Amino acid sequence: MSGQAGSGGGGAGPPPASAFKSPSTDGKRRSTRFKDEDEYVEVTLDVRGDGDGAVAVRSVKSVAPDAQEAALLDRPAPAAAPGPGGLSSKLRALRRIASGSKRAAVPLAALLRGDRDRPARLDRSVTGAASALRGLQFLNQAAVTEGWPEVEKRFHRLSVDGFLLRSRFGQCIGMVGSEEFAVQIFDSLARRRGITAQVLTKDQLREFWEQLSDPGFDAKLRTFFDMVDKNADGQITEEELKEVLTLTASANKLSKILERVDEYTALIMEELDPDNLGYIEIANLESLLLQPPSQAQSRLVTHSSNISQLISQKLAPAPDRNPLRCAARSLLYFLEDNWKRVWVMALWLAINVGLFAWKFAAYRRHPTFDVMGYCVCVAKGGAETTKFNMALILLPVCRNTITWLRSRTRLGAAVPFNDNINFHKVVAGGVAVGVALHAVTHLTCDFPRLLHASAAAYEPMKAYFGQRRIPNYWWFVKGVEGVTGVIMLVLMAVAYTLAHPWFRRGKLSEGNPLRRLSGFNMFWYSHHLFVIVYIAFIVHGVCLYINRTWYKQTTWMYLAIPLLLYAGERLLRALRSHGLTTVRIEKVAVYPGNVIAIHMSKPHGFSYKSGQYIYVNCGEVSPFEWHPFTITSAPGDDYLSMHIRCRGDWTTSFRALFSQVCRPPAAGQSGLLRADLTSPAAVATAGGKLPKLLIDGPYGAPAQDYRKYDVLLLIGLGIGATPLISIVKDVLNSISAGDERFLTRRVYFYWCTREEGSFEWFRGVMNEVAERDARGDVVELHNHCTSVYEEGDARSALLVMLQALHHAKSGVDVVSGTRVRTHFARPNWRDVFKRVACGHQGQRVGVFYCGDQKVTPELRRLSQDFSHKTTTKFVFHKENF
């Protein structure tokens, strides 16, 4: 490469040394020209006059050589049209990486590296555009792993006469679900090779595949650049960039970016086209992608890499071929994680077995045994366990008692109160088994034997069944015992069926005729049929065939205390909700995703813990139904708030009712509809339109145990973030207040949602936490939008770049609209646990999860694995309702 320099315009000859090595102190501007093959580039430098030796690159541009230069080279003067990857592009990239350009706008690289003072809240992101785009992928890992043989098989299946249609290209290479994006890739690869046909041969497809699956950075960058560069001129114009950004936002279902696509396109052009040339070259993208990581990030990676490797080695499955030793280790781990459940279940089973054996042995010596045999022993044994379980089943649903025992006593150290609903279901299964043993043996064995007994054998039975012989089988059914038994069986069958998740959660298909019986309402009403069941059960237990002495009948003895306790609970709820706990609605907000947020006044003396929930009744929707909702406000707030996801019939009617009193939000407010009734004028305007709410609670939940742990890992899916939001706020309040008794000092919060509109639900809370904990020393927030393709995927590449640019300049995320950076796709939970384990060795981490049941096994297994094989102890908690 040769060069020439001059002042102002640059003359012929080699550049003087003073132009670079010893700049003058007169504050002048210097220019120089460089030549590389047929391209001439002019570089303009600003030389400071303060004596500090600073030189700043002013501009880099391609120029045409003058006539004298052309004559010296003995060739015609070429046009000043820089090509992609030419000398001008390289120098511009060098300028962006190494120079101190005095642009008015701060470059993204400087903001990400922290080279310029700015508010600390802008530095909450740990993932920059460079690291996110470095792994640019056009195919998912599964497609790459399958390799060309699988693509070849799909080609033979999808091709027509040996040609693959353009519309089937995405399906053939494994890019399913993004057909429009795949077509754009097809067009870019075809343009690069001069292919104008809308079909591909197998050889051409293999060439396309090899470029897409090439792991090299240059190949990925070239493919991505060609996809955006529609006319293949080596330059990306603003219109081309806008078209691809629109396609990317549509493929990832991000409507808010589509609404502001012009603004975001201009932002990208401003960053990658600092000289306002009107286009972007491949070197501009490359300079951004190859920015070095920040020093803080480098130190973090270096600090934890060794620990991470050790943890990975410990988590690797040990080669142990001894089945007994493996089984013993698994049993030990199971007992260590579930010892509370084990002893409770063992005690319950032992009591049931003991009662059954006691009654079985008693009737083995009873006169009826001579006629009915062991059938009567089994029937009476089953009846005894049913009495016990019918009494026990009420205790797990005594919510006030459970909450008091959980909060005010130390029984929680040995009793798994968090599993009260699960234990309720287990006891219900015990009731079903006892009823089956009792009813089946009576109907199929005892009664037929009694009917066919000889006169001599029946003689002792007259004391129990009367002097006259039983005429027929229906005599048993028509009696009080038979009628009450049939009533109980029918109502239990209805209640058990409608309590199944298929019915309770409305999972039946649209065409199923039983769908009308699904939903929470049917579950709620059918469960209250147990009032009739208990009445029939008591009558059935009093009107016995064999034992009619009241003090020898045990049914009422089993039920007396549980029924009184449960009746007292319901009375307390009624008194507390109808006057003792009154609420006034202050704010209402209706959000995207069928979510409504209610802010209420906090009743006098109402005390609760983060993670607890309340029952809500709205008489205008249904005067009898009460539904549980988590409290999202913190205990230190002067109001109560709850966020309700409207899915069933009750919540849908509830949302429609409040939508009538709401109006579109004012500027700067979130939500679709809002009503602010904190001012007297607003209350007067609303008048009597506001529905009246009754609340009952608070009640204990697994999430309220968060204060027991040094570190918290909070994981919420969708509306499951509600109990965790309150915890995050309470942790900040407690630490800010200097509460020395508060153990928790670090919180990791992961919230995953499919819809970008969901981030509006807690936008205010997210911004508040980000502002109060600007450095992220206490709470580390991670939002994940799972509708967007993972970071590194070509379908989200522009979004990652746009996100980094926008957040670095304004401190606001383009997806969530908050100060918290949004990650794309689901987190790798194993990496999350590993990161927490690296940073908190020897500490106890409380893992609190609320969301889809499908994720529960994975999170529970990871908690157990990392607890057993590292020094960090993870304790898993799952919300049940």
ZAMARGU-4260 file (C-alpha; in steps of 0.2 Angstrom, whole numbers, plus 5000, padded with zeros to 4 digits):
<rodrens>
0) 5000/5000/5000 | 5006/5017/4996 | 5001/5034/5003 | 5002/5052/5000 | 4998/5067/5011
5) 4995/5085/5012 | 4987/5099/5021 | 4969/5102/5017 | 4968/5092/5001 | 4984/5081/5000
10) 4997/5082/4986 | 5008/5070/4977 | 5022/5060/4985 | 5024/5051/5001 | 5016/5058/5016
15) 5028/5068/5028 | 5031/5060/5044 | 5025/5075/5054 | 5007/5071/5047 | 5007/5056/5059
20) 5021/5055/5071 | 5023/5072/5078 | 5007/5082/5075 | 5009/5101/5075 | 5002/5111/5090
25) 4993/5123/5079 | 4976/5113/5080 | 4975/5110/5061 | 4966/5097/5051 | 4977/5085/5041
30) 4972/5074/5026 | 4981/5059/5018 | 4977/5047/5004 | 4980/5029/5003 | 4980/5017/4988
35) 4976/4999/4987 | 4975/4991/4970 | 4962/5003/4961 | 4955/5011/4976 | 4960/5028/4983
40) 4955/5033/5001 | 4956/5050/5009 | 4958/5050/5028 | 4956/5067/5037 | 4963/5069/5054
45) 4960/5082/5068 | 4976/5087/5076 | 4975/5095/5093 | 4984/5110/5097 | 4986/5108/5116
50) 5002/5098/5115 | 4995/5081/5121 | 4998/5073/5105 | 4980/5067/5102 | 4975/5063/5084
55) 4956/5060/5080 | 4950/5052/5064 | 4938/5065/5056 | 4932/5055/5041 | 4937/5041/5029
60) 4930/5042/5011 | 4934/5035/4994 | 4940/5047/4981 | 4945/5047/4963 | 4963/5051/4959
65) 4967/5067/4950 | 4974/5068/4933 | 4992/5069/4939 | 4990/5053/4949 | 4982/5044/4935
70) 4996/5048/4923 | 5009/5042/4936 | 5000/5026/4937 | 4998/5025/4917 | 4980/5020/4919
75) 4963/5029/4918 | 4956/5037/4934 | 4943/5025/4941 | 4927/5030/4948 | 4926/5033/4967
80) 4914/5018/4971 | 4920/5008/4986 | 4917/4990/4985 | 4912/4979/5000 | 4927/4974/5010
85) 4938/4986/5001 | 4951/4998/5009 | 4939/5011/5013 | 4928/4999/5023 | 4943/4992/5032
90) 4949/5009/5037 | 4931/5014/5043 | 4931/4998/5053 | 4948/5003/5060 | 4941/5020/5064
95) 4926/5014/5073 | 4937/5002/5084 | 4952/5012/5088 | 4950/5030/5085 | 4943/5044/5096
100) 4930/5050/5083 | 4922/5066/5090 | 4904/5062/5085 | 4890/5070/5094 | 4881/5053/5096
105) 4890/5041/5108 | 4895/5025/5099 | 4887/5009/5106 | 4904/5001/5109 | 4909/5016/5120
110) 4893/5014/5130 | 4894/4995/5132 | 4913/4997/5137 | 4909/5011/5149 | 4921/5023/5141
115) 4910/5038/5144 | 4901/5043/5160 | 4883/5039/5160 | 4869/5035/5173 | 4873/5018/5181
120) 4855/5011/5177 | 4861/5010/5158 | 4873/4997/5163 | 4861/4983/5169 | 4864/4973/5153
125) 4877/4959/5154 | 4874/4954/5135 | 4880/4966/5122 | 4876/4966/5103 | 4893/4959/5099
130) 4892/4943/5110 | 4874/4940/5105 | 4877/4941/5086 | 4894/4932/5087 | 4884/4915/5087
135) 4874/4920/5072 | 4865/4904/5067 | 4853/4901/5052 | 4849/4883/5057 | 4845/4876/5074
140) 4857/4864/5082 | 4845/4849/5078 | 4846/4853/5060 | 4865/4855/5060 | 4867/4839/5070
145) 4856/4829/5057 | 4867/4835/5043 | 4866/4834/5025 | 4859/4816/5024 | 4842/4821/5032
150) 4841/4836/5021 | 4844/4825/5006 | 4830/4814/5012 | 4818/4828/5013 | 4823/4834/4996
155) 4818/4818/4988 | 4802/4819/4997 | 4798/4837/4993 | 4805/4839/4976 | 4796/4838/4960
160) 4805/4831/4945 | 4821/4833/4954 | 4818/4852/4958 | 4814/4859/4975 | 4802/4874/4974
165) 4807/4890/4983 | 4792/4889/4994 | 4798/4872/5001 | 4816/4878/5004 | 4813/4881/5023
170) 4804/4865/5026 | 4818/4855/5017 | 4833/4863/5027 | 4824/4862/5044 | 4818/4880/5046
175) 4800/4876/5051 | 4789/4890/5056 | 4798/4904/5047 | 4793/4901/5029 | 4794/4919/5024
180) 4811/4921/5032 | 4817/4905/5024 | 4812/4913/5007 | 4822/4928/5010 | 4837/4917/5014
185) 4834/4908/4998 | 4833/4924/4988 | 4850/4930/4995 | 4859/4914/4992 | 4852/4914/4974
190) 4857/4932/4971 | 4875/4928/4976 | 4876/4914/4964 | 4866/4922/4950 | 4852/4910/4951
195) 4836/4917/4944 | 4825/4902/4944 | 4813/4899/4958 | 4818/4881/4960 | 4834/4872/4965
200) 4843/4856/4960 | 4850/4844/4973 | 4868/4851/4970 | 4863/4869/4972 | 4853/4864/4988
205) 4869/4856/4995 | 4879/4872/4991 | 4866/4882/5000 | 4866/4870/5014 | 4885/4870/5016
210) 4885/4889/5017 | 4871/4890/5030 | 4879/4876/5041 | 4897/4884/5040 | 4902/4888/5058
215) 4914/4901/5052 | 4910/4919/5057 | 4914/4926/5040 | 4902/4914/5031 | 4888/4919/5043
220) 4891/4937/5042 | 4891/4936/5023 | 4875/4927/5022 | 4866/4939/5034 | 4873/4954/5024
225) 4867/4947/5008 | 4850/4943/5015 | 4848/4962/5019 | 4856/4968/5003 | 4842/4965/4991
230) 4850/4972/4975 | 4867/4964/4979 | 4877/4980/4977 | 4887/4978/4993 | 4877/4991/5002
235) 4862/4991/5013 | 4851/5006/5011 | 4838/5012/5024 | 4824/5005/5014 | 4832/4988/5013
240) 4836/4988/5032 | 4818/4993/5036 | 4811/4979/5025 | 4821/4966/5034 | 4817/4973/5051
245) 4799/4973/5047 | 4800/4954/5042 | 4810/4950/5058 | 4798/4959/5069 | 4783/4949/5061
250) 4792/4933/5062 | 4795/4935/5081 | 4777/4942/5084 | 4783/4959/5090 | 4769/4971/5085
255) 4777/4986/5095 | 4792/4986/5085 | 4782/4986/5069 | 4773/5001/5075 | 4790/5011/5077
260) 4799/5002/5063 | 4804/5019/5055 | 4811/5026/5071 | 4821/5010/5074 | 4828/5009/5057
265) 4834/5027/5058 | 4843/5022/5075 | 4852/5007/5067 | 4857/5018/5052 | 4864/5032/5064
270) 4875/5019/5073 | 4882/5010/5058 | 4882/5024/5045 | 4891/5038/5056 | 4896/5048/5040
275) 4878/5049/5033 | 4883/5040/5017 | 4866/5033/5016 | 4871/5015/5016 | 4879/5002/5027
280) 4894/4991/5021 | 4899/4974/5028 | 4913/4981/5037 | 4902/4992/5047 | 4893/4976/5054
285) 4909/4967/5056 | 4916/4982/5067 | 4901/4981/5078 | 4901/4962/5080 | 4920/4961/5084
290) 4920/4973/5098 | 4929/4967/5113 | 4919/4963/5129 | 4919/4975/5143 | 4932/4973/5157
295) 4919/4970/5170 | 4912/4956/5160 | 4929/4949/5156 | 4933/4948/5175 | 4917/4940/5179
300) 4920/4926/5166 | 4938/4923/5172 | 4933/4923/5190 | 4919/4910/5188 | 4926/4899/5174
305) 4936/4888/5185 | 4922/4885/5197 | 4910/4882/5183 | 4922/4868/5176 | 4923/4860/5193
310) 4904/4860/5195 | 4902/4853/5177 | 4914/4839/5182 | 4904/4835/5198 | 4887/4835/5189
315) 4893/4823/5176 | 4886/4806/5179 | 4898/4795/5188 | 4902/4778/5180 | 4895/4766/5193
320) 4889/4749/5187 | 4884/4742/5204 | 4865/4743/5203 | 4863/4741/5222 | 4874/4755/5226
325) 4865/4766/5213 | 4848/4761/5220 | 4855/4765/5238 | 4861/4782/5233 | 4845/4786/5224
330) 4835/4781/5239 | 4846/4792/5250 | 4844/4807/5239 | 4825/4804/5239 | 4824/4803/5258
335) 4835/4818/5260 | 4823/4829/5249 | 4807/4822/5254 | 4808/4816/5272 | 4794/4827/5278
340) 4782/4820/5265 | 4789/4802/5269 | 4785/4802/5288 | 4768/4810/5285 | 4763/4798/5272
345) 4770/4783/5282 | 4760/4789/5298 | 4744/4791/5287 | 4746/4773/5279 | 4750/4766/5296
350) 4734/4773/5304 | 4724/4766/5289 | 4731/4749/5290 | 4729/4749/5309 | 4711/4754/5308
355) 4707/4741/5295 | 4716/4727/5304 | 4707/4731/5320 | 4690/4731/5312 | 4694/4716/5302
360) 4699/4706/5318 | 4684/4712/5327 | 4672/4706/5314 | 4682/4690/5313 | 4675/4686/5330
365) 4657/4693/5326 | 4642/4681/5324 | 4639/4688/5306 | 4655/4681/5301 | 4647/4663/5301
370) 4635/4669/5287 | 4645/4683/5277 | 4663/4676/5280 | 4678/4687/5277 | 4667/4699/5266
375) 4660/4707/5281 | 4677/4709/5288 | 4683/4718/5273 | 4668/4729/5272 | 4669/4735/5290
380) 4688/4738/5288 | 4685/4748/5273 | 4671/4758/5282 | 4683/4762/5297 | 4696/4769/5286
385) 4683/4779/5277 | 4677/4787/5293 | 4695/4792/5297 | 4698/4799/5280 | 4682/4808/5279
390) 4687/4817/5295 | 4705/4820/5290 | 4701/4827/5273 | 4694/4843/5280 | 4709/4848/5290
395) 4721/4852/5274 | 4707/4864/5268 | 4705/4874/5285 | 4715/4888/5277 | 4715/4899/5293
400) 4722/4885/5304 | 4735/4880/5291 | 4741/4898/5290 | 4742/4900/5309 | 4752/4884/5311
405) 4763/4889/5297 | 4766/4907/5303 | 4765/4906/5322 | 4772/4889/5326 | 4788/4879/5322
410) 4779/4864/5316 | 4784/4869/5298 | 4801/4862/5301 | 4794/4845/5302 | 4776/4846/5293
415) 4775/4850/5275 | 4762/4863/5275 | 4765/4868/5257 | 4758/4851/5252 | 4741/4853/5260
420) 4732/4853/5244 | 4742/4838/5238 | 4738/4829/5254 | 4720/4833/5253 | 4720/4824/5236
425) 4729/4809/5243 | 4716/4807/5257 | 4702/4809/5244 | 4710/4794/5236 | 4710/4785/5253
430) 4691/4789/5254 | 4688/4782/5237 | 4697/4765/5241 | 4688/4763/5258 | 4671/4767/5249
435) 4675/4754/5236 | 4680/4741/5248 | 4664/4744/5258 | 4652/4745/5244 | 4658/4732/5233
440) 4660/4718/5246 | 4642/4723/5253 | 4634/4723/5236 | 4642/4708/5228 | 4646/4697/5243
445) 4638/4701/5260 | 4620/4704/5254 | 4619/4689/5242 | 4626/4677/5256 | 4613/4684/5268
450) 4599/4681/5255 | 4604/4663/5252 | 4608/4658/5270 | 4599/4643/5276 | 4586/4645/5290
455) 4597/4638/5303 | 4611/4650/5298 | 4600/4665/5297 | 4593/4662/5315 | 4607/4673/5323
460) 4605/4686/5310 | 4587/4690/5316 | 4594/4701/5330 | 4601/4713/5317 | 4590/4711/5302
465) 4573/4707/5309 | 4562/4692/5313 | 4556/4691/5295 | 4568/4684/5281 | 4574/4698/5269
470) 4563/4696/5254 | 4574/4701/5240 | 4590/4711/5235 | 4580/4728/5233 | 4576/4727/5252
475) 4594/4733/5255 | 4593/4747/5242 | 4576/4754/5248 | 4581/4756/5266 | 4589/4771/5274
480) 4606/4763/5273 | 4604/4760/5255 | 4597/4777/5250 | 4610/4786/5259 | 4624/4775/5252
485) 4618/4778/5234 | 4617/4797/5237 | 4635/4797/5243 | 4641/4786/5229 | 4633/4797/5215
490) 4638/4814/5223 | 4656/4808/5226 | 4657/4802/5208 | 4652/4819/5202 | 4663/4829/5213
495) 4678/4817/5209 | 4675/4818/5191 | 4674/4837/5190 | 4689/4840/5201 | 4700/4831/5188
500) 4711/4844/5179 | 4703/4840/5162 | 4687/4847/5169 | 4693/4859/5182 | 4705/4868/5170
505) 4694/4867/5155 | 4705/4856/5145 | 4692/4846/5135 | 4691/4849/5117 | 4678/4860/5109
510) 4668/4846/5101 | 4667/4836/5117 | 4649/4836/5124 | 4655/4836/5142 | 4664/4853/5139
515) 4649/4862/5146 | 4653/4853/5163 | 4671/4860/5163 | 4678/4875/5172 | 4681/4881/5189
520) 4663/4885/5192 | 4657/4867/5190 | 4672/4861/5201 | 4667/4874/5215 | 4648/4870/5215
525) 4651/4851/5214 | 4663/4851/5228 | 4650/4860/5239 | 4639/4845/5236 | 4649/4837/5250
530) 4638/4846/5263 | 4624/4833/5257 | 4637/4819/5257 | 4642/4823/5275 | 4624/4823/5281
535) 4621/4807/5272 | 4637/4800/5279 | 4631/4803/5297 | 4614/4796/5294 | 4622/4781/5286
540) 4633/4778/5301 | 4619/4780/5313 | 4606/4768/5305 | 4617/4753/5305 | 4611/4735/5302
545) 4622/4727/5315 | 4627/4741/5328 | 4613/4752/5333 | 4619/4758/5350 | 4624/4776/5349
550) 4639/4776/5360 | 4646/4761/5351 | 4644/4770/5334 | 4661/4779/5329 | 4656/4789/5314
555) 4651/4805/5324 | 4666/4803/5335 | 4677/4804/5320 | 4668/4819/5312 | 4664/4830/5328
560) 4680/4840/5330 | 4685/4842/5311 | 4667/4847/5307 | 4667/4860/5321 | 4684/4866/5316
565) 4678/4868/5297 | 4662/4876/5302 | 4671/4888/5313 | 4683/4892/5298 | 4668/4896/5286
570) 4660/4907/5299 | 4676/4917/5302 | 4677/4919/5283 | 4660/4925/5282 | 4661/4938/5296
575) 4678/4944/5290 | 4673/4946/5272 | 4656/4954/5276 | 4661/4969/5285 | 4676/4965/5296
580) 4687/4967/5280 | 4681/4980/5269 | 4691/4987/5254 | 4689/5002/5242 | 4695/5001/5224
585) 4707/5014/5220 | 4714/5009/5203 | 4710/4997/5189 | 4720/4993/5174 | 4716/4981/5160
590) 4731/4975/5151 | 4735/4965/5135 | 4734/4946/5137 | 4717/4946/5147 | 4725/4953/5163
595) 4717/4965/5175 | 4726/4974/5189 | 4716/4980/5204 | 4723/4992/5217 | 4713/4992/5234
600) 4714/5001/5250 | 4722/4991/5264 | 4710/4987/5278 | 4715/4993/5295 | 4725/4980/5304
605) 4727/4969/5288 | 4744/4961/5289 | 4751/4949/5277 | 4768/4942/5270 | 4774/4942/5252
610) 4769/4927/5243 | 4752/4925/5252 | 4735/4926/5244 | 4717/4931/5247 | 4700/4925/5241
615) 4690/4937/5232 | 4671/4938/5230 | 4662/4950/5217 | 4643/4949/5220 | 4639/4956/5203
620) 4647/4941/5195 | 4642/4928/5207 | 4636/4930/5225 | 4643/4913/5231 | 4659/4911/5222
625) 4676/4915/5230 | 4692/4914/5220 | 4710/4914/5226 | 4722/4927/5219 | 4740/4931/5225
630) 4744/4948/5233 | 4756/4957/5221 | 4759/4972/5233 | 4773/4972/5246 | 4769/4972/5265
635) 4776/4989/5266 | 4764/4997/5253 | 4749/5007/5259 | 4738/4998/5247 | 4733/4980/5241
640) 4735/4974/5223 | 4732/4959/5213 | 4734/4954/5195 | 4721/4942/5188 | 4723/4932/5172
645) 4706/4930/5164 | 4703/4913/5157 | 4688/4905/5165 | 4670/4911/5165 | 4671/4920/5182
650) 4687/4930/5178 | 4680/4934/5160 | 4664/4941/5168 | 4675/4950/5181 | 4685/4958/5168
655) 4671/4963/5157 | 4662/4971/5172 | 4677/4982/5177 | 4680/4987/5159 | 4664/4996/5159
660) 4671/5009/5171 | 4688/5011/5163 | 4694/5023/5150 | 4709/5023/5138 | 4725/5027/5147
665) 4733/5044/5147 | 4749/5048/5139 | 4763/5038/5148 | 4752/5026/5156 | 4752/5007/5152
670) 4737/4996/5149 | 4723/4996/5137 | 4710/5003/5149 | 4712/5012/5166 | 4702/5019/5180
675) 4711/5030/5194 | 4699/5033/5208 | 4711/5040/5221 | 4704/5058/5219 | 4687/5063/5225
680) 4683/5070/5208 | 4686/5053/5200 | 4676/5044/5213 | 4661/5056/5210 | 4663/5053/5192
685) 4662/5034/5193 | 4647/5036/5205 | 4639/5019/5209 | 4646/5010/5194 | 4661/5002/5204
690) 4657/4984/5208 | 4659/4979/5226 | 4673/4967/5231 | 4674/4956/5247 | 4691/4949/5252
695) 4695/4934/5264 | 4713/4931/5270 | 4727/4932/5269 | 4732/4914/5268 | 4749/4905/5268
700) 4758/4899/5253 | 4775/4891/5249 | 4782/4908/5243 | 4780/4916/5260 | 4795/4905/5266
705) 4807/4916/5256 | 4814/4925/5272 | 4823/4909/5277 | 4836/4909/5263 | 4852/4919/5260
710) 4849/4919/5241 | 4833/4918/5231 | 4830/4911/5214 | 4813/4916/5208 | 4806/4909/5193
715) 4789/4914/5186 | 4780/4909/5170 | 4767/4921/5163 | 4755/4926/5177 | 4764/4915/5189
720) 4776/4930/5192 | 4763/4937/5204 | 4769/4930/5220 | 4787/4934/5216 | 4784/4952/5212
725) 4779/4955/5229 | 4794/4946/5236 | 4806/4957/5225 | 4798/4973/5232 | 4799/4967/5250
730) 4817/4962/5249 | 4822/4979/5243 | 4811/4987/5256 | 4819/4977/5270 | 4837/4979/5264
735) 4834/4998/5262 | 4826/4999/5279 | 4842/4991/5286 | 4833/4976/5294 | 4847/4966/5302
740) 4836/4951/5305 | 4832/4949/5286 | 4843/4935/5280 | 4841/4937/5261 | 4855/4948/5252
745) 4853/4942/5234 | 4839/4939/5222 | 4839/4932/5205 | 4822/4934/5196 | 4817/4926/5180
750) 4801/4929/5171 | 4796/4920/5155 | 4781/4925/5145 | 4776/4922/5127 | 4768/4939/5123
755) 4777/4956/5123 | 4761/4964/5129 | 4763/4954/5145 | 4778/4965/5151 | 4765/4979/5154
760) 4758/4970/5168 | 4773/4974/5180 | 4781/4988/5170 | 4780/5000/5184 | 4787/4988/5197
765) 4801/4983/5185 | 4806/5001/5183 | 4805/5005/5201 | 4816/4990/5205 | 4828/4995/5192
770) 4829/5013/5198 | 4831/5009/5217 | 4844/4995/5213 | 4852/5003/5199 | 4868/4993/5200
775) 4859/4977/5202 | 4868/4973/5219 | 4853/4965/5227 | 4840/4961/5213 | 4845/4954/5196
780) 4831/4955/5184 | 4829/4943/5169 | 4814/4945/5157 | 4812/4932/5144 | 4801/4933/5129
785) 4799/4916/5122 | 4790/4920/5106 | 4806/4927/5100 | 4819/4916/5092 | 4834/4913/5104
790) 4849/4925/5104 | 4861/4920/5090 | 4847/4915/5078 | 4847/4924/5062 | 4829/4927/5064
795) 4832/4938/5079 | 4849/4945/5074 | 4843/4963/5070 | 4832/4963/5086 | 4847/4960/5096
800) 4857/4973/5088 | 4842/4986/5089 | 4839/4981/5107 | 4858/4984/5112 | 4858/5001/5103
805) 4841/5007/5110 | 4845/5002/5128 | 4863/5009/5127 | 4856/5026/5121 | 4840/5028/5131
810) 4841/5014/5145 | 4824/5007/5139 | 4821/4990/5131 | 4812/4989/5115 | 4803/4974/5119
815) 4797/4976/5137 | 4797/4995/5137 | 4806/4994/5154 | 4824/4997/5160 | 4826/4979/5161
820) 4834/4970/5146 | 4824/4956/5138 | 4831/4940/5133 | 4825/4929/5119 | 4818/4911/5120
825) 4818/4901/5136 | 4832/4901/5148 | 4844/4886/5149 | 4839/4882/5167 | 4855/4871/5170
830) 4866/4886/5166 | 4855/4897/5177 | 4858/4885/5192 | 4876/4883/5188 | 4879/4902/5188
835) 4870/4904/5205 | 4880/4889/5212 | 4896/4897/5206 | 4892/4914/5214 | 4885/4907/5231
840) 4896/4892/5237 | 4891/4885/5254 | 4875/4895/5254 | 4856/4890/5255 | 4846/4896/5239
845) 4828/4896/5240 | 4820/4891/5223 | 4802/4898/5221 | 4793/4893/5206 | 4775/4897/5200
850) 4769/4893/5183 | 4766/4879/5171 | 4767/4861/5179 | 4777/4855/5164 | 4793/4864/5170
855) 4791/4858/5188 | 4800/4841/5186 | 4815/4849/5178 | 4817/4863/5191 | 4815/4851/5205
860) 4828/4839/5198 | 4841/4853/5195 | 4838/4858/5213 | 4842/4841/5219 | 4857/4838/5207
865) 4866/4854/5212 | 4862/4852/5231 | 4869/4834/5231 | 4884/4838/5220 | 4889/4855/5225
870) 4892/4865/5241 | 4876/4876/5237 | 4860/4869/5244 | 4845/4873/5233 | 4828/4871/5241
875) 4813/4870/5229 | 4796/4877/5232 | 4781/4876/5220 | 4765/4886/5221 | 4750/4874/5221
880) 4734/4884/5215
</rodrens>
